[in-house]
Amino acid sequence: MDKGNLRLTASEIGSLWGQYINGTMTDVVNRYMVSIIDDQSIKAIFEDAIQTFRGQKKQAAAFLESEGFPVPIGFTEYDINKGAKRLFTDIFCLNYLHIMTLHGHIGHSTSLCVSIRADLRHFFDSCLNDGSRMYHQTVELLLEKGHFQRDPYIYPSVNPEFISSNDFIDGFFGKGRSLASIEIISIFLNLKKSMMSKALCIGFSQVAQSTEVRKFMTKSQNVAEQHIATFSKILQADHLPVPRSMETEVTTSTVSPFSDKLMMYHIGFLSQVAQAYHGTGLASSMRSDLVAAYETTILKNLYVTKKWFNIMEQNMWLEQPPLAPNRTEIAKEK
């Protein structure tokens, strides 16, 4: 087998296609944010992110074209309103870049794991290295500015211990134990992401041109608030802190920096990746009330995703990914 001449698989094409669409969306947001940021240290990181993606975009497009697949339209200059007023503060922008870097890093890691051809593996490996660099930069700057929200602290027991009672999984009737560290990971991380999503929904609801889109943003904001209330209550029951909210980092501007298409896609993207993170949280939960909370959250997100798809489809805003051949339809053509 000529390892250097392997065709790209459906999984590899899907990874490249998804990276191109999601990357162009984030790139448009980054280019708006770099235009409004005053803090030079934050601006420098955004400029690095924009320059990095420029190279990744070219490589992803080249891979697709070499296999005969059309390059997606994604998001372009038509999706940004240059000169729009400030919608977000500098600190929100920095938090946004940090959280979107986390999403990208996990996405690149998955893409690497389904890639076989050497040149594609090296491409996604370089994307991971870029993401790691960006992660360290955003964390360092958030720490420097006193805005990094660290997870709660817990204290060590004297010796290793084993589970010795069914009370370990009970969280409904007051007999259950306190949260485990492996459960806190997902709760705190998901809360941070929900708070950013809520702030984005507030901002987007102020500036969206379509009444239907504004209503969707308000509904998505309400669902995010329910998620935040549910998991904040669980943390507070164990006297653990919750992350700071971000809604005060949204200005009162009503001038949209983005197309309705981009804002809708962005919230849909965040809702869909949230499903994966909530699924991870569910899998790591050993307390019955946590399991129930995640199940309810996932169902509410599915409702939002259905509404999102209907709006995207009706407005022809959703590009179709490459599909497997429909053999039945091909046979009918003869």
Disulfide bonds with the S-S distance in Angstrom:
none
